[in-house]
C-alpha cells in the first residue's frame, strides 16, 4: 500500500480565504501530481512535478499554485478561494522514468467546499 | 474524440459472473496502461498495469492489451459485490512526460 497523505481531508471555507492543501509521501518518489475531480466526473490534472524545484501546469487551467521544495512534500495553494473551486483534490506520486510510465499512487483526497 | 474512452455504464453483472470492461485510446504511441478502481467518495486505487501486448493476470483480474487496435480491457472473474465501483482506465502520454490521461470511468454494479 502506498504511503501518501493529504490534509485536511475535508475543508469548508468562505470566499476570499487563502488555503493550502497539504500532500506528503514517504516513498521517495520523484514525481508528484495534483488532480481535481468533481463527483461522478473524470480526473483532471492541474499540476505536476518531476522533482525538487520542478513544477508544471497540467491540462486543466487552475488558479492554484504549487511548490516542491522537498521531495516528499507537494502543497497546493489557492490565494483567494471561490465557490467554483469547490471540488475533490487528489494528490498522487510515482517513480520511474520515461518511456515506461510507472503507476501513480493516490492519497485519500481533500474535499473542499467554498461557501 | 476523447483521448481515452470508456463506456460510462452502468454495467450490471450477476455475482460470480465475469465482468468485462473496455477502454480505447487515441495516442498510438502510448506505452503504459493502467486500471484503477474508485469507490464512491474515495480516491482511485491501482488494480493492474500492463505494458506489453497480450494478457496479464493477477488473481481474479486479467488485463488485456492490443496496441494495434488501441484498446485495453479488464476482466474480473468470479465477480463479488465488493467489486461494485467505478473503474478508470489510464494511458500514458506519448511525449515521455509521464502524465496519465484518465477515461471517465465505467460504473460496475455486481448484482447478488
Interface residues (C-beta under 8 A of the other chain):
Chain A: X31 X33 X41 X42 X43 X45 X48 X50 X58 X59 X90 X94 X96 X97 X98 X99 X100 X101 X102 X103 X104 X105 X106 X107 X108 X109
Chain B: X31 X32 X34 X42 X43 X44 X45 X46 X49 X51 X88 X90 X92 X93 X96 X97 X98 X99 X100 X102 X103 X104 X105
